[in-house]
């Protein structure tokens, strides 16, 4: 089954400095995993929920895979070192809590 993708509004700030070519490559990487996102991405250890990462050079695309609605929520695009900080963790978990309702 193919999952739907949904970009959260707050990711716009993360994508501002990307060129159109880089964004297209990012979009293609994301589209490539929509058939089976859990097997084609890595889960972030120690985090609640099904938050996963996609490697994109020195950056990470953080996603939340909702198995119930078959939706992949694109949460953040951050440099590798910032992706796993405590501040980022709190922000991402807050976003997912709002998504889950």
N, C-alpha and C positions, 0 to 999 in steps of 0.2 A: 504494500500500500504506500502511496506517495503522501508525504506529510505536506501540509500547508506551511508557508513561512510568514512570519509577522515581525516587522521591524518596530521595536519600541521607540517612542518619540525621542527619548534622551540620547539615543545613539547618534543623532545628527551631529552633536558636538564632537564625537570621536572621529567622524568621517570627514570633517571640514578640510583637512590638509591632504586628503587623497586626490590623486589625479583621476581623470575619467577612466584611464586604462587600468589603474590599480583597483578602482571600484568595480569595474567590469570583471577583473580577475577574481576579486573577492566574491562577487555575485555568482560567478561560475563555480567556485569552490563550494559555496553554500548550496547551490542547486544540485551539485553532484552527490550530496549526502542525503537529500530529501527522501530517497527510497528506503533507506535504512540508517537513520542518523545515529542510533546507538552502537552499531557495529563499525561505523566509519569515523567516529570521533572518540576522544578520550574523556572519561569522567574526571572531574576534579576531585581528588581524594580529600575526604574530611569535610566536604560541603554538603549541606542538606539538599534535598530535592535532586533532580536529574540534570544538574548543571554540567555542561560539557564544554570542551574547547576545540577549536580548529586552529592549527598552526598556519601562520601567514607571515613568513620571514621572521623578523624579530617581534612580531605582534601576535596577539591571540584574539580570536573572535570567540566571545563567550555566548553560549546559547543555552536555552532551557528547552528540553524536549518534554512536551506534555503528551503522555501516552493515551489519555482519555479522549482528548479532542483531536489527536493526530496533528499537532501544531508544533512547529519549531519557532520559538521566540528568539530573535536576535537581540541580545542585551547590551553588549559592549564590544568595542574594538580598541584594545589597549596595548601599549608596549608590554613585553613579556614580564618585566620586573614589577610593573604596576598591576598586572592581572591578578596576582595572588596576594596582594596586600590586605591587611585587615580592613582598611577603609573600603576597598573595592568589594571585599566579601560582604560587608554590611549593606552596601548599596545594592549589590546584585540580589542578595537574599530579600531585601525590602521590595525590590521590583517583582521578584517571583511571588512573594506573599500577596502582592496586589493582583497579580495575574490569576492566582489560584482562588482569590476572592475570600 
